[in-house]
Amino acid sequence: MAIKIDRRLFTDLNWSLLFVTLLCTIIGVVNIFSTGVIAPGVEQTPFYLKQLRWAGIAFILLIILISIDYRTIGRYSYLIYVLAIILLAMVDFVGHESRGSQRWLNFFGVSIQPSEFMKIAMVFVLAKYVSDNKQKGGYGFKELIKPLLLLMIPFWLVLKQPDLGTAIMILLIFLSMLIVVGLKKKETIIFSLLSVCAMPFLWFLLKDYQKIRIMTFLDPSRDPFGSGYHITQSIIAAGSGQILGKGFMEGSQTKLQFLPEQHTDFVFSVFAEEWGFLGAILLLLLLLHIILSGIKITYASRDYLGSLLAMGATAIIFWESVINIGMVLGLLPVVGIPLPFMSYGGSSLLVVFICVGVLLSVSMRRFSLQE
Amino acid sequence: MRRSEVRDHDPSAYRREKRYTIVLIIVAFSIIFLRLVFLQIIQGNEFLEKSLTNAVRERSLLAVRGIILDVHSRPIAINRPAYNLVYFPVAGTDKEKTWQIFKDIFAPEQPPFSLEDLTQEGRGNEPVRLVKNISRLHIGRIEAMSNELPGVSIEVAPTRVYQYGEAMAHIVGYLGEISREEMSGDNYYGYRMGSIVGKKGIEKYRDLILKGRDGAEQIEVNVKGKGTRILGTVPPVAGHNVVLNIDADLQAEIYEAFRYRRGVAIVMDVNNGAIIAMVNSPSFDPNKFITGISEKEWKKLLSSSGNPLNNRAVAGLYPPASLYKPFIATAALEEKIVETNTSVYCRGSLEIGDNVFRCWKKEGHGRVDLHRAIVESCDVYFYSLAKSLTVDAIAKYAQRYGFGSLTGVDIEGERKGIVPTREWKFTRFRRSWVVGDTVSVTIGQGYNTVTPLQLAVAYAAIANGGTLWMPQIVKKITSLSGDIITEFPPKKMGETGISNETMAAIRMGLWGVVNDLGGTGALAKMSTVEVCGKTGTAQVVSMPRGEKKARYIVEDHALFAAYAPCQNPEIVAVVIMENAGHGGAVAAPLVRNIIESYIERKKVQLQ
């Protein structure tokens, strides 16, 4: 299949979405630079440089995604899904562990996190399945069995690692896409009730440390030293930024190492400490712009597949942003979800760039109806 | 929610869903917005204050590790205070200047750390331990200069002392800093980088019980990193003490007897499996691991030919040699291949198939029955059994005595050994079993391997009438104040199920080994108590093939297993001395000394 870059597609590109994406990524790299954290080991590369390298790769991937029709993605979605599942299962056998959970795979010296890629594979497969199995009047229980199976396999594998954050993400992506899939009225009600009832059972699947985290969130005085301490330090960092912030590279919480995981899960606190309320609001608005663009693209797509893909991609960015920021500001328990564009991590950055690539691809082909 | 029929070409039909979705997104972002207003604008000043003036540090308070005691409450592993030099990186300090001060403090020597240790970052809230076990002289100098040394403090941390050093090394093990692999595994959740954990022996096997729970303390520190106020404390909980079945003094005495020799000795209570002594030689000094063993010493330990780190008692695989004969005899009697009065004429060798198998006694034993065959350890008698006794039948009885499976001892690294069968040989070598193989097995050579601990358990079963007890090193766990937390009652692993007549014949044979005229174990005979036992001499085949001249002479392993007293037995003792010669000549006297010493000690205890 030859890749033809249609002139009209070029003019129809959502430039503002692309621009804001790149802006967020640059802010992210600058912010990681400010933490000054250096990768341990022999090479001693600063994390911001590694992130910059990843951003370059991610950008190339994005260009490729724009150039191909998203229906091609649809065609390969089952293959991608199966590959992602295999990678995920491989983690159990050959993966290496970090902080009590097994999440990484090593490929030619590059560590990748298959559970990250599972999120986007979930979007692809669900979009493909549903668009191939349209249902008048929305999905009922019978129609939902297969999509639920597609959900449960990766959900279980991720939960087993254990990676509660990604498991929740996969579930949220599924539920978000149901908005576009459409459920029959009865199913909608029962489904929501079931989800609520399932929560307590989820509790038994959790590892002890995950339970402790959640209990600590509900009552921080339970564990003022472990994760309670991290949240406290994170809130102090964000709050002490005040309106204008302490200034670039001036965050004392960051510099004095009070803040845990400052280049990954807690980057937002670093940013809020150094750039203050104004900086934080600007970042929120940029993220909001990306998300609302995603919703707009979802409902402007010329076909069902495009809508579903766009909704899934938007859901990833939305839920990750909200859960991560909610977590570092003490609104939600600590579950280890990265902040899109901002957190250090190649796998995570690639995935959000794939999301934006899908959005751009769906967006620029919204008028062309020729098959 | 009608949708799919019109979906593709009419997105405007979904305005309602689109609106709801957007509202949900805006609501979520608004909550974050309000939270930021609250944190950064309304409470911003307070947080700024907190972050600038009152930095809160978290410091872990180490729990006191439980101690390890012997059966008579003699301390084996205890704690002594030691002082560590620790450092919290503090922003805005002149690291070069700090380094210069350290150079003065440690003069005339160089500081045992480098400038890079001061500049390293990214270790979060844990301090960098610059020097472990720092001397009092240096502590004094540091205290005097403390105003010039921001972020530097002296931490009191207990260190472990092993009272019995090498004699107990394989049982108690040693401690070390947690490794990256251990840290990421499931077994060590809640440990921190730098935590001290058991690396071997009881220290490792009972780590969770010994370690207690570390506490923590939050301290306000000023800009120089000095603590100004304690904000909150979670007190540490001390670990429990572990009481062993081992008699430490007996253990030390046996270890002395092994000086410059390689081997194992095990002493076990035949009536409950309590391990009274378990000696491995060569050994290592666990105290050397405390301050961190040097690379050179570690490599020396690893490459040393005697393999001092190996716990031979549970992981050493030896040919049982003639110590296997009582079990072969058991198989022959139980399978009705011979009776006690069946006799064989020993000419010093026996021809089976194309091979000639030699007895250890060249001139032969003459006419021997089962009793004399055990007493004088006649090889030909046992060779002759191979004609009718199958290897699978031998394996059946060997397995009933616990050979070929783990004894379940409460220490890590135990091995199973090999009880060969036809099937085993075929899966292992893809060759079928030949009668010659069985002949080797009847005298405990060939494919057979056992651990010394398996021998102790099996001989204990002969002594106590057929019960296999699980060997136990740990007797009980007690609290700091000595109250019993957990006791480990004797645990039966099985019964041999051998008939009384057979058992009586075997025991009679073992009595004769020590007490009959011409018995191979006569050197174990004592006046105070009757000893039953069996000698063994394991041929070590490691002479390089095809060499015209052996480069070194390999001497046989000397084995002896015994229990005493013969009536109402109390203990079993197994001794293996590597490359030491004949079991009856070398190992039997040592067993006698062990039993003598045990009886003496018991008398003293009773008084």
Interface residues (C-beta under 8 A of the other chain):
Chain A: G36 V37 I38 P40 H96 E97 S98 R99 G100 K134 Q135 K136 G137 G138 I179 V180 G182 L183 K184 K185 T188 D208 Y209 P224 F225 Y229 T232 Q233 I235 I236 A237 A238 G239 S240 G241 Q242 I243 S252 Q253 K255 L256 Q257 F258 P260 A272 E273 G276 F277 A280 I281 L284 L288 I291 L292 I295 T298 Y299 A300 S301 R302 D303 Y304 S307 F318 V322 I325 G326 L329 G330 L331
Chain B: M1 R2 R3 S4 E5 R7 D8 H9 P11 Y14 R15 E17 K18 Y20 T21 I22 I25 A28 F29 I31 I32 F33 R35 L36 V37 L39 Q40 I41 Q43 G44 N45 E46 F47 L48 K50 S51 L52 A55 V56 E58 P89 V90 A91 E121 G122 R123 G124 N125 S184 G185 D186 Y189 G190 A216 Q218 G232 V234
